[in-house]
Amino acid sequence: MVTVTIHGTNDAPVIVPSSQSTSRIDFEDLDPMGGYLRTPSYSHNGFAFAATQPTPTNYLIFYAWASGVALSPSSSGEAIHVYRPDGKTFGISSIDLDAQYAAPYSATFTGTLADGRQITQTFVTDSAHVDFQTFHFDPSFSAGLIDLQFAPMDYPYYVADNIVLTTGSGSDLVGSITERPSTVGSSSPDQTSGTIIFTDADLSDTHTVAAGAASFIWSGGNLTAGQQSALAAAGSIAFNESASTGAGTGSIDWVYHITDSTIDFLASGETLTVSYDVALTDNHGATSTQPVTITITGTNDAPVAVNNHISDSEDTPLTLSAAQLLANDTDPDTSDVLSVTGVSNATNGTAVLNGSAIDFTPAANFSGIASFDYTIDDGHGGTATATAPIDVAPVADTPTLVIGASPTNLTPQPVGGEFRVNSYTANDQSLPSVAALADGGFVVTWMSDGQEAGPYGVFYGVYGQRYGADGAPIGGEFHINTYISDWQAYPSVAALAGGGFVVTWSSFLQDGSGWGVYGQRYGADGAPLGSEFRVNTYTLYEQWAPSVASLTNGGFVVTWQSNLQDGSGLGIYGQRYGADGSPLGSEFRVNTYTANDQWAPSVAALADGGFVVTWRSVGQDGSGEGVYGQRYGADGAPLGGEFRVNTYTAGDQVAPTVAALASGGFVVTWMSNGQDGSGWGVYGQRYDADGTASGGEFRVNTYTAGDQQSPSVAALADGGFVVTWISYGQDGSGWGLYGQRYDASGTAVGQEFQLNETTAGNQVSFGGHSIPLAVLSDGRLVQTWYGDPSVSAAEVYARLLTVPAEAPQDQPLTLPT
């Protein structure tokens, strides 16, 4: 870079005294690109000009009028002429006086530079003679003499030149974006960018850049006001003025962003044109405007197929039109036309595509849940598949009595509707646990957000509600934890032999270090027995997520997960208690394998007085997580080594639950990812009383589309058991609850059945936690869950079900009246 400095020389001014009220002042250093009106220091012909602060840019010039030269107060139009260095008139300042010599006075210089451009400078005066005033009228001077003063500074002037925005080499005033295909709902931005080159004759000018409101043109038709608002909110243009690229030249970098999900409505080949008027303004108010245009091209997004819940009657064929099936299906590309193009995987009946309709015929004499899958197409290669569960209602056929035969429909049946358990409904009530009591009733516990107010704020607390054998509440809901500082959560409840029950939970910071496990015993009347007690002996770090089971000796056993106690991540620990609530021995480690995490324990008491614990273990089975177990005798000693439950080991097998069977054995259930061909599925494994596996692992869920998660299992008095779980989309809307009954041989009995009465929304807020159930003393089931509410956020719900009796051939069977 070469820098050239030009030094000005002083030209003496010419002062022309006159009896008229005019005077002349010369200015020098008039930079044609903008600069300062600058006066030199001099004296001439007795007219005094005094200079102070004599620097090249700072002067105070004082001019005294010659004697006899006066400005008459009554006259008007007195003027001071200002000349350029070349002798030409630069401008005229008019000073008007009135009889009172009132201030302020203003004077404006206007003039024309040699190249023809106009400049303007205004001076303002007041009535006090002080420095930094340009003009001053002092009435103390005789005959109204005028005092002319310049402040000790240069007076800047500027020439406002128009900016020129160019579209020549280097300018990018258009951009393009291609919508990402099949990215429905993506919050990631799409973007394009460019550069605007501009010139400005005023080299010292600074600039600001701004864009007006965006305008939109859609090739597919007129945009609604809502669409335009959404596009304006989701898209934006931003600027960055780079350094000057040459004499009088600069550049503006621009970038446009828009959230991809906002443009999902564009079909394949459709365009959306976005335009902004970009205004570049210099610091003197001159503006030039140039449009920037972005063209967004749509690509095909796959349609979204949503399960249809359909009702039918036994032995009744059903024709479903395309309009019925497509009523709740959507396509992000709003101009696409959907059609039904295929049907498959019919269960408990047949389904055939007939033109654009589907003909479904349920299996003969079938009642329960049937289903088929159907495929939709958007006409541009995008397809999606949904399931149509069909609730086939039974029809009262003419009865046929067959002596010695078992009933044909052994599927558990609801008794009344679902009911809300919690009375307090503000915020969330979640993670219920349930236990059947000796009096034929049951008790439900849960965690409630914000219901208890502690000394340090409002946190989660643990609450419960007892029910009688008739299903009616006994008293109101009750607060279980006594310690109310910070969180108490993740409750587990078990019935005790004397008719009471015990509740365990996790409490934060109560034991002095992270989470700890606490418990409280209750009598048969629901009154607390003693005070709450700490379960874990080891208190460093966290101990939480307890599971409790009652033992045949009247006591109980508690298991939990503990952080870093076994030397590596999470481990499983336990503590036995006697019938009086006293600890039996010390806490003990359950897992033998300690690498990585062993967590999420479930415990069940066995008929021989012992118990079995299951958990999930990371990396132990060679692939992701697996399910493991350990049996214990009545004395609390391990029986054999820990054992792997799952046979299929690919991916993850997690969330185990365990229940003791009437035969003395036990059954374990869990969720497995990818094993049933579509997301998560529910699996089980039975064990004999000696701990050996009985048969192979088995899939529980019949419906496999989407995810089936969070199983729970309970044993029946006939030696069988019931498994329940949550299933996504099967009930036609979000998560629903389903179950399957098994007999003593491990054979599925009846059909997979739906537990939830309400189907709108999600009946379970999130997966990963079991939905506990219990078998009452009269053989009925009570199922609990938590999910989308009718009142507030998550709520706890329950439902009772009967289990139809089953008897072997040639054995007496008591029929209910």
Secondary structure, DSSP 8 states (H G I E B T S, - for coil): ------------------SSS--EEE-B---TTSEEEB-----BTTB-EE--S-BTTB---EE---TT----TT---EEEEEE-TTSSEEEEEEE---TT--S-EEEEEEEE-TTS-EEEEEEEE-SS--TT-SEEE-TTSGGG-EEEE--SS-EEE-----EEEE-STT---EEEEE--TT-TT---EEEEEEEEEEEES-TT--EEEEE---EEEETTB---HHHHHHHHHHEEEEEEE----BTTEEEEEEEEEEEGGGGTT--TT-EEEEEEEEEEEETTS-EEEEEEEEEEE------B-----EEEETT--EEE-HHHHHTT-B-SSTT---EEEEEEEEESEEEEEETTEEEEEE-TT--EEEEEEEEEE-SSS-EEEEEEEEEEE---------TT---S--S-EEEEEEEE--S--SS-EEEEEEEE-TTS-EEEEEEEEEEEEETTEEEEEEEEEEE-TTS-EEEEEEE--S--SS-EEEEEEEE-TTS-EEEEEEEESTTSSSEEEEEEEE-TTS-EEEEEEE--S--SS-EEEEEEEE-TTS-EEEEEEEESTTSSSEEEEEEEE-TTS-EEEEEEE--S--SS-EEEEEEEE-TTS-EEEEEEEESTTSSSEEEEEEEE-TTS-EEEEEEE--S--SS-EEEEEEEE-TTS-EEEEEEEESTTSSSEEEEEEEE-TTS-EEEEEEE--S--SS-EEEEEEEE-TTS-EEEEEEEESTTSSSEEEEEEEE-TTS-EEEEEEE--S--SS-SSS-SSS---EEE-TTS-EEEEEEES-SSSSSEEEEEEEE------TTS------
